[in-house]
Amino acid sequence: MPTPYRHTSPVPRKSATGLVAAVYEQMASDFLLADGPLMSLSSAPDILAATWALTRESEIAGPAPRVNTELVAVAVSRVNRCSYCIDAHTALAHATGEHDLAEAVRGGETPADPRIASLVAWAGSTGSIDAIPVSSLPFPVSEHVAYLGAALVTHVINRVVQSLLHDRLLPGRLGSSATVRRLAGRAFARTVRHDVEPGRSLDLLPRTDICTLPAWAGETPVGAAWSALRLAAGRAGSLLGPDARERVRDVIAAWDGSRPDPALLDSMLVGLPDRDIPGVRLALRAALDPGAISDDMVADWRRVHPSDGDLVRVVVFGAMLAVEQIARWTTTDNEFAMTGD
């Protein structure tokens, strides 16, 4: 039977245990559990739990209206050209009952409501060094936290999807038919519209991973989830040697949001030990051009690191470095430094 997973074999729900089972249970209660991008992280339970926590606490249980956080996710996914995420979040926006608005944002149109238009424009700018500051949004500061969290976790998941999954995970007509997307939204409506208690996902995270909270989120569940994901991704950097980690960081620190020339990325591998080249190549592609990850690149990595978990970790290590850069562009917070050295 065809699988949407291109390079990994996620833990099935029926055989999940421990932390993975706990995350799946909460996803089933608060979101939608089907074959999808978050399950591709299940071979790295700490990364799965932290990614789910940031998704839940910003997009689902945050202080902002659910339709708004879904529109943020649609706008970000459009910039990243992640077709699955565009379709999935459009359907979830339909589930809130805002059918015309969902389709307008999916199609790149400017919403009639100027506040929503400013939100969508902000979300679409977040992948660039010229990002609009989140503080400029005409919403309460408490909502800014949810919008930035939703944008950042969408940037992460877009990269995971494009790195590890096939381009199309949802039925083909969902991408081509507004009617099908609207019907899908109706199927999701009960899940989307029920109240979700903030903070419950934090029980899935080690307390030691909730330490350096970002100034833009403070002591909110979103800030705690961001802290945990940052630390989990940073630990994954230990799969690379010190010089290799530094090379990845240096390249991403100089990134301006544009899609890089593949030849330029390959030139960044010169001088590295042979053992580190596959990992640096994957981390940089996951960060800056995830759709360019090939079967051969994954095969080169697996010759030394055969497990699904290590593949997930090196991909998320690179992806999170890029997303930290995005967080810097859209905030005045300088407290972004991943551990893992």
Sequence and secondary structure as in RCSB ss.txt:
>XXXX:A:sequence
MPTPYRHTSPVPRKSATGLVAAVYEQMASDFLLADGPLMSLSSAPDILAATWALTRESEIAGPAPRVNTELVAVA
VSRVNRCSYCIDAHTALAHATGEHDLAEAVRGGETPADPRIASLVAWAGSTGSIDAIPVSSLPFPVSEHVAYLGA
ALVTHVINRVVQSLLHDRLLPGRLGSSATVRRLAGRAFARTVRHDVEPGRSLDLLPRTDICTLPAWAGETPVGAA
WSALRLAAGRAGSLLGPDARERVRDVIAAWDGSRPDPALLDSMLVGLPDRDIPGVRLALRAALDPGAISDDMVAD
WRRVHPSDGDLVRVVVFGAMLAVEQIARWTTTDNEFAMTGD
>XXXX:A:secstr
   SBSS     GGG  HHHHHHHHHHHHHS  SSSGGGGGTTSHHHHHHHHHHIIIIIISSSS HHHHHHHHHH
HHHHHT HHHHHHHHHHHHHTT HHHHHHHHTT   SSHHHHHHHHHHHHTTSTT   GGGSSS HHHHHHHHHH
HHHHHHHHHHHHHHB S  S HHHHH HHHHHHHHHHHHHHHHS   TTGGGGGS GGGS S  TTT SSHHHHH
HHHHHHHHHHHGGGS HHHHHHHHHHHHT  SS   HHHHHHTTTTS GGGHHHHHHHHHHHH GGG  HHHHHH
HHTT  SHHHHHHHHHHHHHHHHHHHHHHHSS         
